[in-house]
Amino acid sequence: MNVIKTLAQFVGLIEVKKAPPYLPIENYGIIGNMKTVALVSLDGNIDFMCFPNFDSPTVFASLLDKEDGGSFSVVPQFNSYKTKQLYIPGTAVLLTRFFSDDGISEVTDYMPLEEGDDKSICAIVRKIKTIRGKVTYKVNCAPRFDYAKAAHKIEKKGHKELIFTAINDGDTMVRLIADFPLKFKENDGYAEITLEQGEKAWVVLESIRKEETEKLRDIDFYKSSSYQETIQFWRHWINKSTYKGRWTDLVSRSAITLKLLTSASYGSMVAAPTFSLPEAIGHDRNWDYRFTWIRDAAFTMYAFLRLGYWEEASAFLKWIHERSGDEVLHLMYAIDGSPVMDEEELKHLEGYMKSGPVRIGNAAKDQHQLDIYGELIDTIYLYNKNHTKINYEFWITVQKHISCVIDDWKKPDHGMWEFRNGKKHFLHTRLMCWVAMDRAIKIAIDRSFPYPEQEWNEVRDAIYIDIYEEFWNEKLGAWVQYKGAEAVDASVLLMPLVHFITADEPRWLSTLKVIEEKLSTDVLIYRYDNSGDADGITGEEGTFNMCSFWFIEVLAKNKEIDKALEYFEKMTGYANHLGLFSEQISKRGEHLGNFPQAFTHLALISAALELDKQLDRSNIIT
């Protein structure tokens, strides 16, 4: 019997009677255009969108404040109904269906894309169709500019066009057009239409600039070809994948999700497209992830490279090279490479499930996290090995990064989990310093680049000995989170994955056993024990999805194939109805944290690739 599931088995189903104040995080899909994304709920609402860019202020944020955040809804007027969502296969085009005794209707949502990627287009297209019966729909567009801080005015142009303009910034404008009459009342645009069986209607929200108001597209532009062009874009892109394994649907959905988080304009990417979705309801773990973390982006490009997506990796490395003028490589950047905004609280928003504070910006931008050089240079190594040899100019940039590692590897830092209660000598940081040295040496040898061979080899070997001896806790029987610690950290799972050790070494097997005993709940893995005040932040978070997939990949490397396969199937069962993951899983199995999160999807891809390799070697029929 085939035990491999497809995404068709993950189609979500809810019955709507009275809308709850906040839907679960997992009750959303995303659409996007590699400039920004929108979150579309199972009941057909767009409840979150930064517009027109990933790091722009929100125009819809009812996900963070149900009453005042703003949303864009298309709702069939049934007494009660059930809904399902699915993606058109191989695309980011989302279909929401409504089922009632009185009829069936559907809303198709997408953001237009063309092969040439017309950078002037930033729009949401919503196609409404009645499948069965005669259905009345209420459309309500309630934008709230500048994180719902700015008032706006509405201008009606003809019967089928509304322009919303932020009062504090006359160049911040969105335009609502439709092929049916639009009205407005106070701050919102609205309409009510009735469609017979088989009839369709379109409504489009687009970003415009003041100088464009006299030469705008009409609704026919979107009705005629944008849908097919967007479908073709995504299918052409997904067909470039070299993946031929057992989990094509899951891997493809994760790849498309990562692509949606990647900037078409710059080549950088966001760790997640949302901010302040809590990692612990009612506590302080609410962060803004709409920035390019060097670590997250490097891991993502590693996944892209393994799937054959060289163009994305090339664009990111070009973006990285453009940062070579910085004195040091920063932990994170804005999408365009500028500094990350200071962290601040939006006190006027109540937060998801009233779980404030709502934060934008990120104070971790000023932290010292030395591990980023390892993740980055490992990706450069893979790119150089399997795709295009780097040139000497880029090698000079790599040497600059290695100089930082040599100068600082003995220093404590805040670690990859961004502890806010001081610096420590973290194992993961030290491990990635070793990776940086090891991969840089390998690149130099491959390219015959000049480098101080003796010094680099001595530093690499010194880091190795330091990790092997100074981070080992004999009493615990494991490599620990930081020097002198009595606790383990799930980031140690990377040790065999980066080839620091082999998967059958006694110390590693003992460490893996401790990880399973201390941090696991079945396949769900906590990144560390934060039940106390280990990281300086209040609230006990959920299990960390990326660590769960790391665990599965390690099991596969350890030749525990049956267990790895079972755990992979169980872990993918925690995905939402569309195959999407947030950052964490709660004790009740619900999604926590920003959504969707790149970390989880890139780790899923890596685990699937390792499982495929081991299953092929073992000739196990799945």
GUVEX-225950 format. One record per residue (C-alpha): residue number from 1; residue in three letters; x negated, y negated, z negated. Coordinates in pm, whole numbers, plus 32768, in hexadecimal, padded with zeros to 4 digits. Layout:
N
k/r/u/v/w
NUM/ALA/X/Y/Z
...
# end
This chain:
622
k/r/u/v/w
1/MET/8000/8000/8000
2/ASN/7F7C/7EA9/8058
3/VAL/7F42/7DEA/7F14
4/ILE/7EE6/7CA4/7FBE
5/LYS/7FF2/7B9B/7F9A
6/THR/8038/7A88/8094
7/LEU/80B0/792B/804E
8/ALA/8207/7989/80CD
9/GLN/8237/7A3D/7F81
10/PHE/81F3/78FD/7EC0
11/VAL/831A/7832/7F43
12/GLY/83AE/776D/7E20
13/LEU/851A/776D/7DBC
14/ILE/85D2/7687/7CCB
15/GLU/8740/763B/7C91
16/VAL/878B/74CB/7C67
17/LYS/88B5/7459/7B9A
18/LYS/883A/732D/7AD9
19/ALA/86DA/72B7/7B23
20/PRO/85F4/72D9/79F4
21/PRO/852E/71A6/798B
22/TYR/83EA/723E/7A09
23/LEU/83BB/736D/7AE5
24/PRO/82A0/745F/7A96
25/ILE/815B/73FA/7B42
26/GLU/8166/753B/7C0C
27/ASN/82B5/74D9/7CA7
28/TYR/8206/7402/7DAB
29/GLY/8169/7423/7EFE
30/ILE/8083/732A/7FA5
31/ILE/8070/728B/80F9
32/GLY/7F55/71AD/816F
33/ASN/7E85/7115/8283
34/MET/7D22/7119/81F0
35/LYS/7D55/6FB4/817B
36/THR/7E51/6FF8/806A
37/VAL/7F50/70FE/7FFE
38/ALA/80B6/7101/7F83
39/LEU/814D/71F7/7E8C
40/VAL/82A1/727C/7EFA
41/SER/8376/732A/7DF5
42/LEU/844B/7461/7E1B
43/ASP/857E/7381/7E0E
44/GLY/8505/72AC/7F31
45/ASN/8477/717C/7E7B
46/ILE/832A/70D6/7EC5
47/ASP/82C9/708E/7D5D
48/PHE/815C/702D/7D83
49/MET/8091/6F7E/7E8D
50/CYS/7F6C/6E8D/7E94
51/PHE/7F8F/6DC3/7FD3
52/PRO/7EE8/6D97/80C3
53/ASN/7DAD/6E39/8031
54/PHE/7D5C/6F44/7F2D
55/ASP/7CE2/6E3E/7E35
56/SER/7DDE/6D2E/7E89
57/PRO/7EDF/6CD0/7D81
58/THR/8016/6DA8/7D81
59/VAL/814B/6D47/7E43
60/PHE/820B/6E71/7DB1
61/ALA/81BC/6EEB/7C51
62/SER/82FC/6F79/7BBA
63/LEU/8228/70AC/7B66
64/LEU/818B/6FCB/7A5E
65/ASP/82BF/6EFE/7A05
66/LYS/840F/6F89/7A6A
67/GLU/84CC/6E41/7A46
68/ASP/83D7/6D39/7ABE
69/GLY/82CD/6DEA/7B8E
70/GLY/8380/6DEC/7CDE
71/SER/83E1/6F08/7DC9
72/PHE/8464/6F5A/7F24
73/SER/8583/7053/7F2B
74/VAL/8658/7103/802F
75/VAL/8770/71C2/7F81
76/PRO/8890/7287/801C
77/GLN/89D4/7248/7F62
78/PHE/8A27/73A8/7EED
79/ASN/8AC6/73EF/7D9C
80/SER/89B3/74E9/7D58
81/TYR/88A2/757D/7E2C
82/LYS/8767/7649/7E30
83/THR/8628/75DB/7ED9
84/LYS/84FD/7681/7F78
85/GLN/83BB/75F3/8003
86/LEU/82C2/767B/80FC
87/TYR/81B2/75FA/81DD
88/ILE/81C8/7628/8352
89/PRO/80BC/7738/8374
90/GLY/7F5B/76B8/83A1
91/THR/7FBA/754C/8362
92/ALA/7FF9/7445/8257
93/VAL/815C/740D/82D9
94/LEU/824E/744F/81BA
95/LEU/83B3/74CB/81D7
96/THR/84AC/74A5/80B7
97/ARG/85F4/7563/80E0
98/PHE/8738/752F/8020
99/PHE/8831/7650/8002
100/SER/899C/7626/7F99
101/ASP/8AEB/76CA/7FD7
102/ASP/8B40/7587/808D
103/GLY/8A19/758E/817A
104/ILE/88A4/75B0/81B6
105/SER/87C0/748C/81FC
106/GLU/864C/7451/8219
107/VAL/8554/7334/8202
108/THR/8409/734C/82BC
109/ASP/82F5/7270/822E
110/TYR/81A3/7223/82C4
111/MET/80A6/710F/82F9
112/PRO/8051/70E4/846A
113/LEU/7EFF/7155/84EA
114/GLU/7E6B/7164/8643
115/GLU/7D2C/7203/86C1
116/GLY/7C97/70AA/86E6
117/ASP/7D19/7043/858E
118/ASP/7DA7/6EEB/85D7
119/LYS/7D2D/6E30/84A5
120/SER/7E46/6D32/84C4
121/ILE/7F4E/6E38/846F
122/CYS/7FA3/6E6D/8303
123/ALA/810A/6EE1/82EB
124/ILE/81F6/6FE3/825A
125/VAL/82F0/707B/834A
126/ARG/8428/711B/82B6
127/LYS/84FF/71DF/83AC
128/ILE/8659/7239/8327
129/LYS/8722/7352/83C3
130/THR/886C/73FF/8376
131/ILE/884D/7575/83B3
132/ARG/89B0/75D9/8354
133/GLY/8AE9/7513/8306
134/LYS/8B20/739E/82FD
135/VAL/8A39/72FB/81FF
136/THR/8A26/719B/8171
137/TYR/88D0/7120/8102
138/LYS/886A/7004/801D
139/VAL/871A/6F68/806E
140/ASN/8676/6E87/7F6B
141/CYS/8524/6DDE/7F95
142/ALA/84AE/6D33/7E56
143/PRO/8344/6CC2/7E7D
144/ARG/8297/6C30/7D4C
145/PHE/8155/6B80/7DAB
146/ASP/800C/6B6D/7CEE
147/TYR/804C/6C8B/7BFE
148/ALA/81B0/6C05/7BC8
149/LYS/8127/6AB9/7B46
150/ALA/8178/69D7/7C6D
151/ALA/82CB/694F/7CD4
152/HIS/8324/6959/7E44
153/LYS/8415/68C3/7F3C
154/ILE/84DA/6970/8053
155/GLU/8511/68EB/81AF
156/LYS/8618/6989/828E
157/LYS/85C3/6986/8400
158/GLY/86E4/6A08/84CE
159/HIS/87BF/6B25/8458
160/LYS/86B4/6C31/843F
161/GLU/8580/6B8A/83AC
162/LEU/8517/6B0B/8255
163/ILE/83CB/6A6F/81F6
164/PHE/835D/6A75/808A
165/THR/8250/6977/802A
166/ALA/819D/695F/7EDC
167/ILE/81C5/6800/7E53
168/ASN/806B/67F4/7DB5
169/ASP/7FC7/685D/7EFC
170/GLY/8075/67FC/803D
171/ASP/7F9D/68E7/810B
172/THR/8012/6A1C/8047
173/MET/813D/6A8D/810F
174/VAL/81FE/6BC7/8166
175/ARG/8302/6BE9/8275
176/LEU/842D/6CD1/826F
177/ILE/84C6/6D25/83C1
178/ALA/85CF/6E23/8421
179/ASP/86B5/6E86/853D
180/PHE/87E1/6E38/845D
181/PRO/8849/6CF3/83AD
182/LEU/8783/6C8B/8278
183/LYS/87FB/6BAC/815D
184/PHE/8759/6B1E/8028
185/LYS/87C6/6AC2/7ECD
186/GLU/86E6/6A13/7DD2
187/ASN/8593/6ABF/7DF4
188/ASP/85F2/6BF5/7EB8
189/GLY/8646/6C5C/8019
190/TYR/875B/6D5A/8047
191/ALA/8840/6E03/8140
192/GLU/8952/6F05/8150
193/ILE/8979/6FD8/8288
194/THR/8A42/7107/82EF
195/LEU/89B7/7209/83DD
196/GLU/8A7B/731A/8489
197/GLN/89E9/7475/84B3
198/GLY/88B1/7462/858E
199/GLU/8892/72E6/857B
200/LYS/874C/723C/8513
201/ALA/86E5/70EA/848C
202/TRP/8592/7047/844B
203/VAL/8518/6F53/8345
204/VAL/83B0/6ED7/8338
205/LEU/82E9/6E13/8238
206/GLU/81A9/6D76/82BB
207/SER/809A/6C93/8239
208/ILE/807B/6B4F/82FB
209/ARG/7FB1/6A0F/82EA
210/LYS/8039/68B0/8303
211/GLU/7F96/6871/8454
212/GLU/8043/69A6/84E4
213/THR/81AB/6943/84A3
214/GLU/81E9/68D1/8609
215/LYS/815F/6A0A/86B7
216/LEU/81E0/6B35/85F7
217/ARG/823F/6C92/866A
218/ASP/83AB/6CEE/868A
219/ILE/8448/6E2B/8605
220/ASP/8430/6ED7/8759
221/PHE/82B5/6EDD/8738
222/TYR/82D9/6FC7/8610
223/LYS/83FE/708C/869F
224/SER/835A/70D6/87ED
225/SER/8207/7174/87B4
226/SER/8175/713A/8658
227/TYR/8200/7282/85CE
228/GLN/8166/735D/86DE
229/GLU/8020/729A/86D6
230/THR/8008/72CC/855E
231/ILE/8056/7441/857C
232/GLN/7F4F/7464/868C
233/PHE/7E4C/73A7/85BF
234/TRP/7E70/7491/8496
235/ARG/7E7E/75D1/8561
236/HIS/7D4F/756B/862C
237/TRP/7C95/7521/84E8
238/ILE/7CF4/7661/8433
239/ASN/7C97/7730/8565
240/LYS/7B2F/76B9/853E
241/SER/7B12/7789/8400
242/THR/7A28/78B3/8414
243/TYR/7AE3/7968/82FD
244/LYS/7B5E/7ABF/836B
245/GLY/7BA0/7B5A/8219
246/ARG/7CC9/7BE6/815D
247/TRP/7D5B/7AA4/80CF
248/THR/7D82/79D0/8205
249/ASP/7EB7/7914/818F
250/LEU/7E2C/78C3/8036
251/VAL/7CD6/785D/80B8
252/SER/7D6E/778E/81D1
253/ARG/7E57/76D9/80E2
254/SER/7D33/768C/7FFB
255/ALA/7C63/7613/8121
256/ILE/7D7D/752F/819C
257/THR/7DA4/74A8/803A
258/LEU/7C31/7456/8028
259/LYS/7C46/73B2/817E
260/LEU/7D68/72DC/8103
261/LEU/7C88/725E/7FE9
262/THR/7B72/71FE/80DE
263/SER/7B55/709F/8169
264/ALA/7B65/7089/82E5
265/SER/7AD6/6F2A/82D0
266/TYR/79A3/6F6F/81F9
267/GLY/7961/70E6/81DA
268/SER/797D/70D8/805F
269/MET/7A96/717C/7F9A
270/VAL/7B64/715A/7E5F
271/ALA/7B59/725B/7D48
272/ALA/7CD5/7243/7D3E
273/PRO/7DC7/7145/7DD3
274/THR/7E7B/70F4/7C8C
275/PHE/7E2E/704F/7B3F
276/SER/7E9A/7081/79D6
277/LEU/7F52/71CB/79FF
278/PRO/7F08/7253/78A2
279/GLU/7E2A/737C/7851
280/ALA/7ED9/7390/7701
281/ILE/803C/730A/76DA
282/GLY/8050/7201/75CC
283/HIS/7EDA/71CE/75AB
284/ASP/7DC5/70FA/763C
285/ARG/7D47/71CE/775F
286/ASN/7DCC/70FA/787D
287/TRP/7CCD/7099/7987
288/ASP/7CB2/6FFB/7ADE
289/TYR/7C1F/70EE/7BDF
290/ARG/7C44/701B/7D1C
291/PHE/7ACD/6FF7/7D49
292/THR/79AD/70AF/7DE9
293/TRP/78F8/7179/7CE1
294/ILE/77AE/71EA/7D7A
295/ARG/77DC/733D/7CD2
296/ASP/7940/737B/7D48
297/ALA/78F6/7304/7EA9
298/ALA/77B8/73D6/7EC2
299/PHE/7873/750D/7E4D
300/THR/7985/74C2/7F4A
301/MET/788E/749B/8068
302/TYR/77F0/75E4/7FFF
303/ALA/7948/7685/802D
304/PHE/7979/75D4/817C
305/LEU/7826/7650/81F4
306/ARG/787B/77B5/8199
307/LEU/79B8/7796/8269
308/GLY/78FF/7701/8393
309/TYR/7973/7598/8368
310/TRP/782B/74F0/83C2
311/GLU/78BE/73A1/8427
312/GLU/7943/735B/82C9
313/ALA/77F5/73B5/822B
314/SER/7739/72DE/8328
315/ALA/7818/71B2/82E0
316/PHE/77E9/71DC/8169
317/LEU/766E/71F9/8183
318/LYS/766C/70BF/8258
319/TRP/7732/7012/8145
320/ILE/7639/7095/8043
321/HIS/7512/701B/8110
322/GLU/75AF/6EC1/8116
323/ARG/759A/6EC2/7F9A
324/SER/741F/6EF6/7FA8
325/GLY/73EA/6D82/7F6E
326/ASP/7475/6DA6/7E0C
327/GLU/736C/6DB2/7CFD
328/VAL/7402/6EF7/7C7E
329/LEU/751C/6FD3/7CFB
330/HIS/7652/6F7C/7C35
331/LEU/773A/7083/7BA9
332/MET/7860/6FFD/7C6F
333/TYR/78B8/6EF7/7D71
334/ALA/79EA/6E5A/7E06
335/ILE/7A4B/6EF5/7F53
336/ASP/7996/6DE6/8017
337/GLY/7859/6E0D/7F47
338/SER/7892/6CDC/7E6C
339/PRO/788A/6CEF/7CED
340/VAL/79AD/6D92/7C37
341/MET/7A9A/6CA2/7B8B
342/ASP/7A88/6C7C/7A12
343/GLU/7B74/6D56/794C
344/GLU/7CB1/6CA8/78DA
345/GLU/7E06/6D06/7853
346/LEU/7F4B/6CB0/7903
347/LYS/801B/6C79/77CC
348/HIS/8159/6C2A/788F
349/LEU/816F/6D93/7910
350/GLU/81E8/6E98/7819
351/GLY/8126/6FBB/78B4
352/TYR/818D/7111/7933
353/MET/827F/71AB/7835
354/LYS/8244/706C/7769
355/SER/80E3/70EB/7730
356/GLY/8015/6FAD/7743
357/PRO/7F2E/6EFF/775D
358/VAL/7F31/6EC9/78D4
359/ARG/7DCD/6E7C/7940
360/ILE/7D2F/6E02/7A80
361/GLY/7BBA/6DED/7AB5
362/ASN/7AD2/6EDA/7A00
363/ALA/79DF/6E88/78E7
364/ALA/7917/6FC3/7939
365/LYS/7888/6F04/7A61
366/ASP/7776/6E84/797A
367/GLN/771D/6FD7/78EA
368/HIS/75D1/7081/792B
369/GLN/7614/71D4/79CB
370/LEU/74DC/7265/7A64
371/ASP/757E/73A3/7AEB
372/ILE/7602/72EB/7C1E
373/TYR/74AF/730C/7CC8
374/GLY/74C6/7487/7CBD
375/GLU/761F/749E/7D59
376/LEU/75C0/73A0/7E63
377/ILE/7471/7435/7EC7
378/ASP/7504/7594/7ECC
379/THR/75FF/751A/7FCF
380/ILE/74E9/7470/8097
381/TYR/7425/75B7/8089
382/LEU/754B/767D/8116
383/TYR/7586/7578/8225
384/ASN/7416/757F/8288
385/LYS/740A/76FA/8283
386/ASN/7546/774A/8345
387/HIS/759D/761E/8419
388/THR/74B4/74FC/8466
389/LYS/7352/74C2/83EE
390/ILE/7338/7380/832A
391/ASN/7246/7279/83AA
392/TYR/7122/71DF/82F4
393/GLU/71E1/70A0/82A7
394/PHE/72E4/716A/81EA
395/TRP/71CD/7230/8143
396/ILE/714A/70EB/80AF
397/THR/72A1/70C0/800B
398/VAL/728D/7223/7F80
399/GLN/7132/71D9/7EF4
400/LYS/71C0/70A7/7E46
401/HIS/72C9/7180/7DA2
402/ILE/71C4/727F/7D38
403/SER/70F4/716C/7C98
404/CYS/7220/711C/7BBB
405/VAL/723A/728B/7B58
406/ILE/70C6/72A1/7B06
407/ASP/70D6/7164/7A34
408/ASP/7214/71BA/7974
409/TRP/724A/7333/795F
410/LYS/71D9/7343/77F4
411/LYS/72CE/7232/778B
412/PRO/7429/726F/76FB
413/ASP/755C/71FE/77BD
414/HIS/76D8/7202/77A8
415/GLY/76FE/7348/786D
416/MET/77E2/73A5/798C
417/TRP/7917/739C/78AC
418/GLU/78D1/722D/785C
419/PHE/78C1/7247/76E1
420/ARG/7910/70F7/7642
421/ASN/786D/7138/74F1
422/GLY/76FE/711F/7549
423/LYS/75EF/71C8/7614
424/LYS/756A/7329/75EE
425/HIS/747A/7414/769D
426/PHE/7587/74CB/7764
427/LEU/753D/761A/7806
428/HIS/75FB/75C4/7944
429/THR/7531/7487/7974
430/ARG/73ED/7543/7946
431/LEU/7462/7657/7A33
432/MET/74B1/755B/7B44
433/CYS/7360/74B2/7B15
434/TRP/72C6/7605/7B60
435/VAL/73AA/7629/7C92
436/ALA/733E/74D1/7D0E
437/MET/71CD/7529/7CF4
438/ASP/71F7/7686/7D85
439/ARG/72C2/761A/7EB4
440/ALA/71E8/74EC/7EFD
441/ILE/70B4/75CD/7F02
442/LYS/7165/76BC/7FEE
443/ILE/71C7/759E/80D7
444/ALA/7062/751A/80D9
445/ILE/6FD7/7670/8131
446/ASP/70DB/76A8/8241
447/ARG/7098/7554/82E0
448/SER/6F22/7542/8290
449/PHE/6F62/73F3/81EB
450/PRO/6E4C/7360/8114
451/TYR/6E8E/737B/7F9E
452/PRO/6DBF/739B/7E5F
453/GLU/6DCB/7516/7E5A
454/GLN/6D1A/7554/7D10
455/GLU/6DE0/744F/7C4E
456/TRP/6F32/74BC/7CD3
457/ASN/6EEE/762D/7C96
458/GLU/6E73/75E8/7B36
459/VAL/6FAD/751D/7AE6
460/ARG/7094/7625/7B78
461/ASP/6FE9/7737/7AAD
462/ALA/6FEB/7667/796F
463/ILE/7163/762E/798F
464/TYR/719B/77A1/79C8
465/ILE/70DA/7802/788D
466/ASP/718A/76F2/77C5
467/ILE/72DF/7779/7829
468/TYR/7288/78E5/77F9
469/GLU/71F1/78BB/76A0
470/GLU/7276/777C/7600
471/PHE/73E6/77A4/7657
472/TRP/73FE/7910/75EF
473/ASN/74AF/7954/74A5
474/GLU/7441/7AA9/742A
475/LYS/754A/7ABB/731A
476/LEU/7662/7A6F/740E
477/GLY/75C5/7B3C/7526
478/ALA/75FE/7A2D/762A
479/TRP/7577/78F9/76D1
480/VAL/7625/77DC/7621
481/GLN/76BC/768E/7680
482/TYR/7599/75B7/760D
483/LYS/7456/75E3/754C
484/GLY/749F/7656/73EC
485/ALA/7610/7695/742F
486/GLU/76D7/77B6/73A1
487/ALA/77D8/77A7/74B9
488/VAL/77E4/780B/7626
489/ASP/7856/7741/7751
490/ALA/78FA/77CB/788D
491/SER/7805/7709/7967
492/VAL/770B/781D/7911
493/LEU/77CD/78ED/7A10
494/LEU/7709/7834/7B1A
495/MET/75C0/78D6/7AB2
496/PRO/75E2/7A04/7B9A
497/LEU/76A2/793B/7C9F
498/VAL/7579/7852/7CD3
499/HIS/7488/797B/7CC9
500/PHE/73DC/7919/7B86
501/ILE/7407/7A80/7B14
502/THR/7493/7BBE/7BAA
503/ALA/75E7/7C37/7B3D
504/ASP/7560/7D76/7A9C
505/GLU/7463/7CDD/79AB
506/PRO/74A2/7D44/783E
507/ARG/74A8/7BE0/77BA
508/TRP/75A3/7B7E/78C3
509/LEU/7686/7CA8/7882
510/SER/7680/7C53/7710
511/THR/76D1/7AE5/775A
512/LEU/77F3/7B47/783B
513/LYS/7880/7C21/7726
514/VAL/7873/7AFC/7633
515/ILE/791B/7A16/7731
516/GLU/7A35/7B10/7755
517/GLU/7A58/7B38/75DC
518/LYS/7A47/79C6/7582
519/LEU/7ADC/7907/76A7
520/SER/7BC8/79EA/7766
521/THR/7D39/7A35/7756
522/ASP/7D4E/7B4A/7857
523/VAL/7CDB/7AA1/799B
524/LEU/7D0E/7941/7910
525/ILE/7BC6/78A8/7899
526/TYR/7B91/777B/77B6
527/ARG/7A65/76AC/781F
528/TYR/79FB/7695/76B0
529/ASP/7A98/76A3/7558
530/ASN/7B2E/754B/7522
531/SER/7C14/75A4/7403
532/GLY/7B4A/74BC/7322
533/ASP/7A9B/737D/7389
534/ALA/7992/741D/7467
535/ASP/79AD/731C/757E
536/GLY/7A17/71E6/74BF
537/ILE/7B7A/71E4/754D
538/THR/7CBB/7240/749A
539/GLY/7DA5/7355/750B
540/GLU/7D73/74C0/7565
541/GLU/7D6E/74E6/76DD
542/GLY/7DDA/760B/77B5
543/THR/7D09/7710/7865
544/PHE/7C31/768F/7982
545/ASN/7C8E/7720/7AD4
546/MET/7B38/76F5/7B73
547/CYS/7A99/77BE/7A5B
548/SER/7B95/78D6/7A91
549/PHE/7B2E/78F4/7BFD
550/TRP/79BE/78E7/7B9A
551/PHE/7A05/7A08/7AAE
552/ILE/7AA6/7AD0/7BC6
553/GLU/797F/7A8E/7CAD
554/VAL/788D/7B03/7BA1
555/LEU/7955/7C43/7B6C
556/ALA/793D/7C85/7CE1
557/LYS/77C4/7C4D/7CDA
558/ASN/77B0/7D3A/7BB1
559/LYS/7856/7E45/7C8C
560/GLU/798B/7E46/7BAD
561/ILE/7A56/7E42/7CED
562/ASP/7BA2/7ECC/7C70
563/LYS/7BAC/7DDA/7B4C
564/ALA/7B42/7CB4/7C27
565/LEU/7C4D/7D07/7D29
566/GLU/7D5D/7D29/7C22
567/TYR/7CF6/7BE4/7B7A
568/PHE/7CEA/7B2A/7CC4
569/GLU/7E4E/7B95/7D12
570/LYS/7EBE/7B33/7BB5
571/MET/7E0C/79E4/7BC5
572/THR/7E9E/7988/7D18
573/GLY/7FF0/79D2/7C7B
574/TYR/7FC0/789B/7BA6
575/ALA/7FC3/77C3/7CE1
576/ASN/80FE/76FE/7D1F
577/HIS/81FD/775B/7E25
578/LEU/8120/76C5/7F37
579/GLY/7FD7/7760/7EC9
580/LEU/7F5F/761F/7E1F
581/PHE/7EAA/7603/7CD2
582/SER/7E78/74F0/7BD6
583/GLU/7D4B/74E7/7AF0
584/GLN/7DC7/75BC/79CF
585/ILE/7ED1/76B2/795B
586/SER/7F90/767D/7816
587/LYS/7FE4/7785/7713
588/ARG/813B/77A1/77BA
589/GLY/809E/77D7/790F
590/GLU/80F0/7678/798A
591/HIS/8003/7599/7A4C
592/LEU/7F41/748B/7994
593/GLY/7E5E/7374/7A09
594/ASN/7E34/72BF/7B52
595/PHE/7ECF/7365/7C81
596/PRO/7E63/73FB/7D63
597/GLN/7CFE/7421/7CEC
598/ALA/7BDA/7460/7DD7
599/PHE/7B15/7528/7CD5
600/THR/7C1C/7639/7CC4
601/HIS/7C4A/765F/7E3A
602/LEU/7AD8/766B/7E8D
603/ALA/7AA2/7771/7D7D
604/LEU/7BC3/783F/7E0A
605/ILE/7B1B/783C/7F5F
606/SER/79CD/78A7/7ECD
607/ALA/7A6A/79C2/7E04
608/ALA/7B2A/7A40/7F36
609/LEU/79EB/7A44/8008
610/GLU/792B/7B09/7F01
611/LEU/7A4A/7BFF/7ED4
612/ASP/7A5E/7C36/804C
613/LYS/78E8/7C7A/8059
614/GLN/78EF/7D73/7F3C
615/LEU/7A2B/7E1F/7FB9
616/ASP/7990/7E49/8112
617/ARG/7858/7EDE/807A
618/SER/7924/7FCE/7FA5
619/ASN/7A13/802E/80BF
620/ILE/7B38/7FF7/7FD4
621/ILE/7C84/7FEB/808C
622/THR/7D5D/7EC7/8024
# end
